[in-house]
C-alpha cells in the first residue's frame, strides 16, 4: 500500500509498522504508537457569571481540551474562583482546578477518557428512567421539593461532559447516529426537568392532566431501552416509534383543546414525545447499521 511521503515523514514512520483498521467503507491508517495530541488553550472570560463560566468550560471540554486556562480581571479573582469551583463541583466530571494564578485559573482533565463509552451512555438512559419516575411521583403526590430532580439533572450534565469530550477526541470511533441517540436522550431529560419546574407550583388539576401522558411516555421509554439494549430486532423499535408518534398527536390535541398556562406546560410534554420519537429513530439507524455490518462480516 502506498501512503503519502509527507505523512510518513511527519509521523516518523520510516521502517515502522502502521495500524490499519476497517470502519464501514473506510480504512483508517494510524501509527502503531500514535498518541492523541495534548490539547490546551488559554481564553479570557469577559463576564464573571456562573452561567457564562459554565458555558465556556463546557465548550472547552466539548472541543476536547485536556487543559485550559481561564483568564479573568485581577479584581474578580476571589469571586471568579468561587464561581468556577461551583461549576466544576456540580456539573463537571473528570476535571479539576489544578492551579490558581493571580489573573487566571487552570483546569485540567484528571480522568483518562476511553473510547469505550457504552457504560456512560447506559448511565444516561437510567438517569432519564429515574427522572420519569421522580417527576410522576412528585405530580401524583402534589409535592413541592424537586431536590432529587436537581441531582439527577446534575448527573446528566456530568455524563454530557464525558460523552462530548469523547465524541470530540474520537470522531472516527463514534457513529453520528450514536451522537444523535445520546443527544435525544439528554433533551428528554432536560424537558422533564423543565416540565417539573414549571408545574411544581401549579394546581393539582393542572398536574393531573399531565400525569397520564407522562406515564405512557415513561412506559414507552422503558420499552425503547429494552428493545435496544436487550438485543431485540428493529421491528420492536418500529412499534415504539409508532406509539411515540401517536402520543405526539394526542398531546397536540390536548394543547389545542385548552388555553393559557396549561398550553405552555403541555408544550413541554409534546417536546418530550417528539424527541422520544426522534430518539427511537436514531436507535433504529444504529440497529440497521449493526445488522448491515454483521451481514457483511
CORURUR-V210634 format. One record per pair of residues at least 12 apart in sequence whose ideal C-beta (glycine too) atoms are under 10 Angstrom apart, sorted by the first residue. I is the first residue (numbers start at 1). J is the second residue. D is the distance in Angstrom with one decimal. If there is no record, write none. Layout:
i | j | d
I | J | D
I | J | D
This chain:
i | j | d
1 | 18 | 9.0
1 | 20 | 8.0
1 | 27 | 8.7
1 | 29 | 8.2
3 | 18 | 7.7
3 | 29 | 6.4
7 | 29 | 8.3
7 | 31 | 9.6
8 | 31 | 9.5
11 | 29 | 9.8
11 | 30 | 9.0
11 | 31 | 5.0
11 | 33 | 9.6
11 | 34 | 7.6
12 | 31 | 8.1
12 | 33 | 9.7
13 | 29 | 9.6
13 | 31 | 5.8
13 | 32 | 9.0
13 | 33 | 9.8
13 | 34 | 9.9
16 | 31 | 7.0
16 | 32 | 6.8
16 | 33 | 7.9
17 | 31 | 8.7
17 | 32 | 5.3
17 | 33 | 9.5
18 | 30 | 6.5
18 | 31 | 5.8
18 | 32 | 6.3
18 | 33 | 10.0
18 | 34 | 8.9
19 | 31 | 7.2
19 | 32 | 5.1
19 | 33 | 9.3
19 | 34 | 7.6
21 | 172 | 8.6
21 | 173 | 9.4
22 | 293 | 9.9
23 | 172 | 6.4
23 | 173 | 8.0
23 | 175 | 9.3
23 | 293 | 9.5
24 | 175 | 8.7
24 | 289 | 8.0
24 | 292 | 8.7
24 | 293 | 7.2
24 | 296 | 9.2
25 | 296 | 10.0
26 | 172 | 7.8
28 | 172 | 5.9
28 | 173 | 9.3
30 | 172 | 9.4
36 | 64 | 8.5
36 | 66 | 8.9
36 | 113 | 9.6
36 | 169 | 6.1
36 | 170 | 8.3
37 | 64 | 9.7
37 | 66 | 9.2
37 | 169 | 9.9
38 | 65 | 9.3
38 | 66 | 5.3
38 | 67 | 7.3
38 | 109 | 9.6
39 | 60 | 9.1
39 | 63 | 7.7
39 | 64 | 5.5
39 | 65 | 4.7
39 | 66 | 5.3
39 | 67 | 7.6
39 | 68 | 8.4
39 | 109 | 9.4
39 | 168 | 9.1
39 | 169 | 8.3
40 | 60 | 9.6
40 | 65 | 6.3
40 | 66 | 6.3
40 | 67 | 4.1
40 | 68 | 6.2
40 | 69 | 7.7
40 | 106 | 9.1
40 | 108 | 8.9
40 | 109 | 9.9
41 | 60 | 7.2
41 | 63 | 8.5
41 | 65 | 5.8
41 | 66 | 9.8
41 | 67 | 8.1
41 | 68 | 5.2
41 | 69 | 7.5
42 | 67 | 9.7
42 | 68 | 7.1
42 | 69 | 4.2
42 | 70 | 8.0
42 | 71 | 6.1
42 | 104 | 7.2
42 | 106 | 9.0
43 | 56 | 6.7
43 | 59 | 8.9
43 | 60 | 7.4
43 | 65 | 9.5
43 | 68 | 6.6
43 | 69 | 7.4
43 | 70 | 6.4
43 | 71 | 6.9
43 | 104 | 9.5
44 | 56 | 9.9
44 | 69 | 9.6
44 | 70 | 8.0
44 | 71 | 4.5
44 | 72 | 7.5
44 | 73 | 9.1
44 | 103 | 9.4
44 | 104 | 8.7
45 | 57 | 9.5
45 | 70 | 5.2
45 | 71 | 6.8
45 | 72 | 5.5
45 | 73 | 9.0
45 | 76 | 8.8
45 | 80 | 7.4
45 | 83 | 9.7
45 | 84 | 9.0
45 | 104 | 9.1
45 | 105 | 9.8
46 | 71 | 10.0
46 | 72 | 8.9
46 | 73 | 8.8
47 | 72 | 9.6
47 | 76 | 9.6
48 | 72 | 6.4
48 | 73 | 7.4
48 | 75 | 9.5
48 | 76 | 4.5
48 | 77 | 9.5
48 | 79 | 5.8
48 | 80 | 5.0
48 | 82 | 9.7
48 | 83 | 6.6
48 | 84 | 9.5
49 | 79 | 9.8
49 | 80 | 9.7
49 | 83 | 7.3
50 | 79 | 9.9
50 | 82 | 9.3
50 | 83 | 4.9
50 | 84 | 8.9
50 | 86 | 6.2
50 | 87 | 6.5
50 | 90 | 9.6
50 | 91 | 9.9
51 | 83 | 9.4
51 | 87 | 9.2
52 | 83 | 8.9
52 | 87 | 10.0
53 | 70 | 7.3
53 | 72 | 9.2
53 | 80 | 7.5
53 | 83 | 5.3
53 | 84 | 5.7
53 | 86 | 8.5
53 | 87 | 5.6
53 | 88 | 9.6
54 | 83 | 8.6
54 | 84 | 9.1
54 | 86 | 8.6
54 | 87 | 4.6
54 | 88 | 9.5
54 | 90 | 8.9
54 | 91 | 6.1
54 | 92 | 8.6
54 | 157 | 8.9
55 | 87 | 9.4
56 | 68 | 8.8
56 | 70 | 6.9
56 | 84 | 9.7
56 | 87 | 9.3
57 | 70 | 7.7
57 | 84 | 7.6
57 | 87 | 5.7
57 | 88 | 7.5
57 | 91 | 8.0
57 | 92 | 6.5
57 | 95 | 7.7
57 | 107 | 6.7
57 | 161 | 8.5
58 | 87 | 8.8
58 | 91 | 7.9
58 | 92 | 8.1
58 | 157 | 8.5
58 | 160 | 7.7
58 | 161 | 6.9
58 | 164 | 7.6
59 | 164 | 9.5
60 | 95 | 8.9
60 | 107 | 7.5
60 | 165 | 9.4
61 | 92 | 7.1
61 | 93 | 9.5
61 | 94 | 8.3
61 | 95 | 6.8
61 | 107 | 8.9
61 | 109 | 8.2
61 | 113 | 9.9
61 | 160 | 8.9
61 | 161 | 5.0
61 | 162 | 8.7
61 | 164 | 6.2
61 | 165 | 5.0
61 | 168 | 8.2
62 | 160 | 8.5
62 | 161 | 7.9
62 | 163 | 9.3
62 | 164 | 4.0
62 | 165 | 6.8
62 | 167 | 8.2
62 | 168 | 5.9
63 | 164 | 8.7
63 | 165 | 8.6
63 | 168 | 5.8
63 | 169 | 9.5
64 | 109 | 9.6
64 | 113 | 9.0
64 | 164 | 8.6
64 | 165 | 6.0
64 | 166 | 8.8
64 | 167 | 8.7
64 | 168 | 3.7
64 | 169 | 4.6
64 | 170 | 9.1
64 | 171 | 9.4
65 | 95 | 9.6
65 | 107 | 8.7
65 | 108 | 9.6
65 | 109 | 7.9
65 | 165 | 8.5
65 | 168 | 8.8
65 | 169 | 9.8
66 | 95 | 9.3
66 | 107 | 9.8
66 | 108 | 7.1
66 | 109 | 4.6
66 | 110 | 9.9
66 | 112 | 9.9
66 | 113 | 9.0
66 | 165 | 9.0
66 | 169 | 9.0
67 | 95 | 9.2
67 | 98 | 7.7
67 | 99 | 9.8
67 | 106 | 6.7
67 | 107 | 7.2
67 | 108 | 4.8
67 | 109 | 6.8
68 | 95 | 9.1
68 | 104 | 10.0
68 | 105 | 9.8
68 | 106 | 7.6
68 | 107 | 5.6
68 | 108 | 8.3
68 | 109 | 9.4
69 | 98 | 9.8
69 | 99 | 8.3
69 | 101 | 8.0
69 | 103 | 9.9
69 | 104 | 5.0
69 | 105 | 7.2
69 | 106 | 4.9
69 | 107 | 7.6
69 | 108 | 9.6
70 | 84 | 6.7
70 | 97 | 9.3
70 | 103 | 10.0
70 | 104 | 6.1
70 | 105 | 5.6
70 | 106 | 8.0
70 | 107 | 6.7
71 | 101 | 8.7
71 | 103 | 5.9
71 | 104 | 4.3
71 | 105 | 8.7
72 | 84 | 8.9
72 | 101 | 9.8
72 | 102 | 10.0
72 | 103 | 6.3
72 | 104 | 6.6
72 | 105 | 7.8
73 | 103 | 7.4
74 | 102 | 6.5
74 | 103 | 5.1
74 | 104 | 9.9
75 | 103 | 9.7
76 | 103 | 9.0
77 | 100 | 8.1
77 | 101 | 9.0
77 | 102 | 7.2
77 | 103 | 7.2
77 | 104 | 9.1
77 | 105 | 8.6
80 | 100 | 9.7
80 | 103 | 9.5
80 | 104 | 9.2
80 | 105 | 7.3
81 | 97 | 7.4
81 | 100 | 5.9
81 | 105 | 5.8
84 | 97 | 6.4
84 | 100 | 9.1
84 | 105 | 5.8
84 | 107 | 7.5
85 | 97 | 6.5
85 | 100 | 9.8
85 | 105 | 9.0
87 | 107 | 9.5
87 | 157 | 10.0
88 | 105 | 9.8
88 | 107 | 7.1
89 | 154 | 9.6
90 | 150 | 9.6
90 | 151 | 9.8
90 | 153 | 10.0
90 | 154 | 5.6
90 | 157 | 8.2
90 | 158 | 8.8
91 | 153 | 9.3
91 | 154 | 6.2
91 | 155 | 9.8
91 | 156 | 9.8
91 | 157 | 4.7
91 | 158 | 6.6
91 | 160 | 8.5
91 | 161 | 7.3
92 | 107 | 8.5
92 | 154 | 9.9
92 | 157 | 8.0
92 | 158 | 6.6
92 | 160 | 9.5
92 | 161 | 5.1
92 | 162 | 9.4
93 | 110 | 9.9
93 | 111 | 7.3
93 | 120 | 9.3
93 | 154 | 9.9
93 | 155 | 9.0
93 | 157 | 8.9
93 | 158 | 4.0
93 | 159 | 7.6
93 | 160 | 9.2
93 | 161 | 5.6
93 | 162 | 5.7
93 | 165 | 9.6
94 | 108 | 9.8
94 | 109 | 5.9
94 | 110 | 6.4
94 | 111 | 3.7
94 | 112 | 8.7
94 | 113 | 7.1
94 | 158 | 8.4
94 | 161 | 6.8
94 | 162 | 6.3
94 | 165 | 7.5
95 | 107 | 5.4
95 | 108 | 6.6
95 | 109 | 5.5
95 | 110 | 6.6
95 | 111 | 8.0
95 | 161 | 7.5
95 | 165 | 9.0
96 | 108 | 6.6
96 | 109 | 8.8
96 | 110 | 5.4
96 | 111 | 9.5
98 | 110 | 7.8
109 | 165 | 7.7
111 | 162 | 8.3
111 | 165 | 9.7
113 | 162 | 7.0
113 | 163 | 9.6
113 | 165 | 5.6
113 | 166 | 5.4
113 | 168 | 9.6
113 | 169 | 6.5
113 | 170 | 8.4
114 | 162 | 9.5
114 | 166 | 7.5
114 | 170 | 9.1
115 | 166 | 7.2
115 | 169 | 8.4
115 | 170 | 5.0
115 | 172 | 9.8
115 | 173 | 5.0
115 | 174 | 8.4
116 | 166 | 9.2
116 | 173 | 9.2
117 | 159 | 9.6
117 | 162 | 7.3
117 | 163 | 6.2
117 | 165 | 9.8
117 | 166 | 5.1
117 | 167 | 8.4
117 | 170 | 8.8
117 | 173 | 9.0
117 | 174 | 8.0
117 | 178 | 8.7
117 | 182 | 9.0
118 | 178 | 9.4
118 | 229 | 9.4
119 | 162 | 10.0
120 | 158 | 9.5
120 | 159 | 5.7
120 | 160 | 9.8
120 | 162 | 5.3
120 | 163 | 5.8
120 | 166 | 7.8
120 | 182 | 8.9
121 | 159 | 8.2
121 | 162 | 9.8
121 | 163 | 7.0
121 | 166 | 9.9
121 | 178 | 7.6
121 | 181 | 7.5
121 | 182 | 5.9
121 | 185 | 7.9
121 | 229 | 9.7
122 | 225 | 9.0
122 | 229 | 7.1
123 | 155 | 8.0
123 | 156 | 9.1
123 | 158 | 9.4
123 | 159 | 5.9
123 | 162 | 9.1
123 | 163 | 9.7
124 | 155 | 8.8
124 | 156 | 6.4
124 | 158 | 9.9
124 | 159 | 4.7
124 | 160 | 8.2
124 | 162 | 9.5
124 | 163 | 7.5
124 | 181 | 9.6
124 | 182 | 6.4
124 | 185 | 5.2
124 | 186 | 6.8
124 | 188 | 9.8
124 | 189 | 7.6
125 | 159 | 9.9
125 | 181 | 9.6
125 | 182 | 9.5
125 | 185 | 6.4
125 | 189 | 9.8
125 | 221 | 8.5
125 | 222 | 9.8
125 | 224 | 9.0
125 | 225 | 5.5
125 | 228 | 8.6
125 | 229 | 7.6
126 | 152 | 9.9
126 | 155 | 9.6
126 | 225 | 8.5
127 | 151 | 9.9
127 | 152 | 5.6
127 | 153 | 8.6
127 | 154 | 9.9
127 | 155 | 5.5
127 | 156 | 4.9
127 | 157 | 10.0
127 | 158 | 9.6
127 | 159 | 6.9
127 | 185 | 8.5
127 | 186 | 9.3
127 | 189 | 6.2
128 | 152 | 8.7
128 | 156 | 7.8
128 | 184 | 10.0
128 | 185 | 5.8
128 | 186 | 8.5
128 | 187 | 9.9
128 | 188 | 5.5
128 | 189 | 4.8
128 | 190 | 9.8
128 | 192 | 7.4
128 | 218 | 9.3
128 | 221 | 6.4
128 | 222 | 10.0
128 | 225 | 8.7
128 | 272 | 9.9
128 | 276 | 9.6
128 | 279 | 9.5
129 | 189 | 9.7
129 | 218 | 7.7
129 | 221 | 6.6
129 | 222 | 6.7
129 | 225 | 7.0
130 | 148 | 8.5
130 | 149 | 9.3
130 | 151 | 9.7
130 | 152 | 5.7
130 | 155 | 8.9
130 | 156 | 9.9
130 | 189 | 9.4
131 | 148 | 9.1
131 | 149 | 6.5
131 | 152 | 5.0
131 | 153 | 7.8
131 | 155 | 9.6
131 | 156 | 7.9
131 | 188 | 8.3
131 | 189 | 5.4
131 | 190 | 9.5
131 | 191 | 9.8
131 | 192 | 4.8
131 | 193 | 7.1
131 | 195 | 9.9
131 | 196 | 8.5
131 | 218 | 9.3
131 | 221 | 9.8
132 | 188 | 8.7
132 | 189 | 9.1
132 | 192 | 6.6
132 | 214 | 6.8
132 | 215 | 8.6
132 | 217 | 7.2
132 | 218 | 3.9
132 | 219 | 9.1
132 | 220 | 9.9
132 | 221 | 6.3
132 | 222 | 8.4
132 | 272 | 9.2
133 | 148 | 9.9
133 | 152 | 9.8
133 | 218 | 7.1
134 | 146 | 8.3
134 | 147 | 10.0
134 | 148 | 5.4
134 | 149 | 5.5
134 | 151 | 9.4
134 | 152 | 6.7
134 | 192 | 8.6
134 | 196 | 8.0
135 | 148 | 9.9
135 | 149 | 6.7
135 | 152 | 9.5
135 | 192 | 5.3
135 | 193 | 8.4
135 | 195 | 6.8
135 | 196 | 4.9
135 | 199 | 8.5
135 | 200 | 9.9
135 | 210 | 9.1
135 | 211 | 9.3
135 | 214 | 6.4
135 | 218 | 8.6
136 | 192 | 9.7
136 | 196 | 9.7
136 | 210 | 9.2
136 | 211 | 6.2
136 | 212 | 9.9
136 | 214 | 5.4
136 | 215 | 6.1
136 | 217 | 9.6
136 | 218 | 6.4
137 | 211 | 9.9
138 | 196 | 6.2
138 | 199 | 8.3
138 | 200 | 7.2
138 | 207 | 8.5
139 | 195 | 9.1
139 | 196 | 7.6
139 | 199 | 6.5
139 | 200 | 8.8
139 | 202 | 9.5
139 | 204 | 8.9
139 | 206 | 9.3
139 | 207 | 4.3
139 | 208 | 7.7
139 | 209 | 9.7
139 | 210 | 6.4
139 | 211 | 5.2
139 | 214 | 7.3
139 | 215 | 9.9
140 | 204 | 9.8
140 | 207 | 7.8
140 | 208 | 8.4
140 | 211 | 6.0
140 | 214 | 9.8
140 | 215 | 9.3
141 | 207 | 9.6
142 | 200 | 9.5
142 | 202 | 9.9
142 | 203 | 9.2
142 | 204 | 5.4
142 | 207 | 6.6
142 | 208 | 9.3
143 | 196 | 10.0
143 | 200 | 8.1
144 | 200 | 5.8
144 | 201 | 7.5
145 | 200 | 8.6
146 | 193 | 8.5
146 | 196 | 5.6
146 | 197 | 6.9
146 | 199 | 9.6
146 | 200 | 5.8
149 | 189 | 9.8
149 | 192 | 7.8
149 | 193 | 6.1
149 | 195 | 9.8
149 | 196 | 5.5
149 | 197 | 8.2
149 | 200 | 9.1
150 | 193 | 8.1
150 | 196 | 9.7
150 | 197 | 9.3
152 | 189 | 7.4
152 | 192 | 8.8
152 | 193 | 7.8
153 | 189 | 7.1
153 | 190 | 7.7
153 | 192 | 8.9
153 | 193 | 4.9
153 | 194 | 9.8
153 | 196 | 9.8
153 | 197 | 9.8
155 | 189 | 9.4
156 | 185 | 8.7
156 | 186 | 6.5
156 | 188 | 9.9
156 | 189 | 4.9
156 | 190 | 7.7
156 | 192 | 9.9
156 | 193 | 8.3
157 | 186 | 8.8
157 | 189 | 9.4
157 | 190 | 9.3
159 | 182 | 8.4
159 | 185 | 9.2
159 | 186 | 7.9
159 | 189 | 9.4
160 | 182 | 8.5
160 | 183 | 9.4
160 | 186 | 6.1
160 | 189 | 9.7
160 | 190 | 9.8
163 | 178 | 9.4
163 | 179 | 8.5
163 | 182 | 5.7
163 | 183 | 9.3
163 | 185 | 9.9
163 | 186 | 8.6
164 | 179 | 9.1
164 | 182 | 8.9
164 | 183 | 9.7
164 | 186 | 9.8
167 | 179 | 5.6
167 | 182 | 8.2
167 | 183 | 9.9
175 | 282 | 9.7
175 | 285 | 8.3
175 | 286 | 6.6
175 | 289 | 6.5
175 | 290 | 9.5
176 | 282 | 9.3
176 | 285 | 8.9
177 | 281 | 9.2
177 | 282 | 5.4
177 | 283 | 8.1
177 | 284 | 8.9
177 | 285 | 4.3
177 | 286 | 4.8
177 | 287 | 9.4
177 | 288 | 9.0
177 | 289 | 6.6
178 | 282 | 8.1
178 | 283 | 9.6
178 | 285 | 9.4
178 | 286 | 6.4
178 | 289 | 9.5
179 | 282 | 8.7
180 | 278 | 7.7
180 | 279 | 8.2
180 | 281 | 8.4
180 | 282 | 4.2
180 | 283 | 9.3
180 | 285 | 7.9
180 | 286 | 9.1
181 | 228 | 8.5
181 | 278 | 9.6
181 | 279 | 6.6
181 | 280 | 9.5
181 | 281 | 9.4
181 | 282 | 4.1
181 | 283 | 5.7
181 | 284 | 9.9
181 | 285 | 8.4
181 | 286 | 6.4
182 | 279 | 9.3
182 | 282 | 8.6
183 | 275 | 9.0
183 | 278 | 9.1
183 | 279 | 8.7
183 | 282 | 8.2
184 | 274 | 9.8
184 | 275 | 5.3
184 | 276 | 7.5
184 | 277 | 9.0
184 | 278 | 5.2
184 | 279 | 3.4
184 | 280 | 8.4
184 | 281 | 8.6
184 | 282 | 5.8
184 | 283 | 8.8
185 | 221 | 9.2
185 | 224 | 9.8
185 | 225 | 9.8
185 | 275 | 8.7
185 | 276 | 9.3
185 | 279 | 6.1
185 | 282 | 9.0
185 | 283 | 9.7
186 | 275 | 9.3
186 | 279 | 9.8
187 | 271 | 7.7
187 | 272 | 8.4
187 | 274 | 9.4
187 | 275 | 4.7
187 | 276 | 9.3
187 | 278 | 8.5
187 | 279 | 8.1
188 | 217 | 8.5
188 | 221 | 7.3
188 | 271 | 8.7
188 | 272 | 5.6
188 | 273 | 9.4
188 | 274 | 9.8
188 | 275 | 5.2
188 | 276 | 5.9
188 | 278 | 9.6
188 | 279 | 6.7
189 | 272 | 9.4
189 | 275 | 9.8
190 | 268 | 9.9
190 | 271 | 9.3
190 | 272 | 9.5
190 | 275 | 9.2
191 | 267 | 9.5
191 | 268 | 5.5
191 | 269 | 8.2
191 | 270 | 9.3
191 | 271 | 4.9
191 | 272 | 4.7
191 | 273 | 9.5
191 | 274 | 9.3
191 | 275 | 6.8
191 | 276 | 9.5
192 | 214 | 8.1
192 | 217 | 9.1
192 | 218 | 9.5
192 | 268 | 8.1
192 | 269 | 9.5
192 | 271 | 9.9
192 | 272 | 6.5
193 | 268 | 9.6
194 | 265 | 9.9
194 | 267 | 9.9
194 | 268 | 5.7
194 | 271 | 8.6
194 | 272 | 9.5
195 | 210 | 7.4
195 | 214 | 8.1
195 | 265 | 6.9
195 | 266 | 9.4
195 | 267 | 9.4
195 | 268 | 4.0
195 | 269 | 6.7
195 | 271 | 8.8
195 | 272 | 7.3
196 | 210 | 9.8
196 | 214 | 9.9
196 | 268 | 9.1
197 | 268 | 9.4
198 | 210 | 9.9
198 | 261 | 8.7
198 | 264 | 6.9
198 | 265 | 5.5
198 | 267 | 9.5
198 | 268 | 6.4
199 | 211 | 10.0
199 | 265 | 5.9
199 | 268 | 8.5
199 | 269 | 10.0
202 | 261 | 7.4
202 | 262 | 8.5
202 | 265 | 7.1
203 | 261 | 9.8
203 | 262 | 9.7
205 | 262 | 9.0
206 | 258 | 9.5
206 | 261 | 7.6
206 | 262 | 5.8
206 | 265 | 6.4
206 | 266 | 9.5
207 | 265 | 9.0
209 | 254 | 7.5
209 | 258 | 7.8
209 | 262 | 6.8
209 | 265 | 8.1
209 | 266 | 7.7
209 | 269 | 9.4
210 | 251 | 9.8
210 | 254 | 9.2
210 | 262 | 8.8
210 | 265 | 6.4
210 | 266 | 7.1
210 | 268 | 8.5
210 | 269 | 6.0
212 | 250 | 9.7
213 | 247 | 6.9
213 | 250 | 7.2
213 | 251 | 6.2
213 | 254 | 7.5
213 | 266 | 8.0
213 | 269 | 5.2
213 | 270 | 9.1
213 | 272 | 8.7
213 | 273 | 7.7
214 | 268 | 10.0
214 | 269 | 6.8
214 | 272 | 7.9
214 | 273 | 9.8
216 | 243 | 8.0
216 | 244 | 9.6
216 | 246 | 9.2
216 | 247 | 5.9
216 | 250 | 8.5
216 | 273 | 8.9
217 | 243 | 9.5
217 | 244 | 8.1
217 | 247 | 6.3
217 | 251 | 9.3
217 | 269 | 7.6
217 | 272 | 5.8
217 | 273 | 6.1
217 | 276 | 6.3
218 | 272 | 9.9
219 | 240 | 9.8
219 | 243 | 9.0
220 | 239 | 9.9
220 | 240 | 5.8
220 | 241 | 9.7
220 | 243 | 5.5
220 | 244 | 6.0
220 | 246 | 9.7
220 | 247 | 7.0
220 | 273 | 8.6
220 | 276 | 6.5
220 | 277 | 9.4
220 | 280 | 8.6
221 | 240 | 8.8
221 | 244 | 9.2
221 | 272 | 9.1
221 | 276 | 6.4
221 | 279 | 8.5
221 | 280 | 9.5
222 | 240 | 9.7
223 | 236 | 7.7
223 | 237 | 9.0
223 | 239 | 8.0
223 | 240 | 5.1
223 | 243 | 7.9
223 | 244 | 9.8
223 | 280 | 9.5
224 | 236 | 8.8
224 | 237 | 6.8
224 | 239 | 9.9
224 | 240 | 4.9
224 | 241 | 8.7
224 | 243 | 9.5
224 | 244 | 8.2
224 | 276 | 7.4
224 | 277 | 9.9
224 | 279 | 7.0
224 | 280 | 5.6
224 | 283 | 6.7
224 | 284 | 9.9
225 | 240 | 9.7
225 | 283 | 9.3
226 | 240 | 9.5
227 | 239 | 8.1
227 | 240 | 6.2
227 | 280 | 8.7
227 | 283 | 7.7
227 | 284 | 9.4
227 | 287 | 8.7
228 | 240 | 9.4
228 | 279 | 9.7
228 | 280 | 8.9
228 | 282 | 9.8
228 | 283 | 4.7
228 | 284 | 9.0
228 | 286 | 7.8
228 | 287 | 7.3
229 | 283 | 9.5
231 | 287 | 9.7
232 | 287 | 8.8
233 | 287 | 7.8
233 | 291 | 8.5
234 | 283 | 8.9
234 | 284 | 5.7
234 | 285 | 9.5
234 | 286 | 9.7
234 | 287 | 4.7
234 | 288 | 6.3
234 | 290 | 9.6
234 | 291 | 7.4
235 | 284 | 9.9
235 | 287 | 9.9
236 | 284 | 9.9
236 | 287 | 9.4
237 | 280 | 5.9
237 | 281 | 8.6
237 | 282 | 10.0
237 | 283 | 5.8
237 | 284 | 4.9
237 | 285 | 9.9
237 | 286 | 9.6
237 | 287 | 6.4
237 | 288 | 9.7
238 | 280 | 8.5
238 | 281 | 9.7
238 | 284 | 7.0
238 | 287 | 9.9
239 | 280 | 9.5
240 | 276 | 8.5
240 | 277 | 8.8
240 | 279 | 9.6
240 | 280 | 5.4
240 | 283 | 9.0
240 | 284 | 9.4
241 | 276 | 9.2
241 | 277 | 6.1
241 | 278 | 9.4
241 | 279 | 9.5
241 | 280 | 4.4
241 | 281 | 6.4
241 | 283 | 9.2
241 | 284 | 7.0
242 | 277 | 9.2
242 | 280 | 9.3
243 | 273 | 9.7
243 | 276 | 9.4
243 | 277 | 8.9
243 | 280 | 9.0
244 | 272 | 9.7
244 | 273 | 6.1
244 | 274 | 8.2
244 | 275 | 9.1
244 | 276 | 4.9
244 | 277 | 3.8
244 | 278 | 8.7
244 | 279 | 8.2
244 | 280 | 5.7
244 | 281 | 9.2
245 | 273 | 8.4
245 | 274 | 9.0
245 | 276 | 9.7
245 | 277 | 5.5
245 | 280 | 9.2
246 | 273 | 9.0
246 | 277 | 9.5
247 | 269 | 8.7
247 | 270 | 8.8
247 | 272 | 8.9
247 | 273 | 4.4
247 | 274 | 9.2
247 | 276 | 7.8
247 | 277 | 8.1
248 | 269 | 9.7
248 | 270 | 6.5
248 | 271 | 9.6
248 | 272 | 9.6
248 | 273 | 4.5
248 | 274 | 5.4
248 | 275 | 9.8
248 | 276 | 8.6
248 | 277 | 6.1
249 | 270 | 9.7
249 | 273 | 8.9
250 | 269 | 9.6
250 | 270 | 9.4
250 | 273 | 8.2
251 | 266 | 6.1
251 | 267 | 8.5
251 | 268 | 9.6
251 | 269 | 5.3
251 | 270 | 4.2
251 | 271 | 9.1
251 | 272 | 8.6
251 | 273 | 5.5
251 | 274 | 8.5
252 | 266 | 8.9
252 | 267 | 9.8
252 | 270 | 6.4
252 | 273 | 9.2
252 | 274 | 9.7
253 | 266 | 9.9
254 | 266 | 5.4
254 | 269 | 8.0
254 | 270 | 8.5
255 | 267 | 6.5
255 | 269 | 8.7
255 | 270 | 6.5
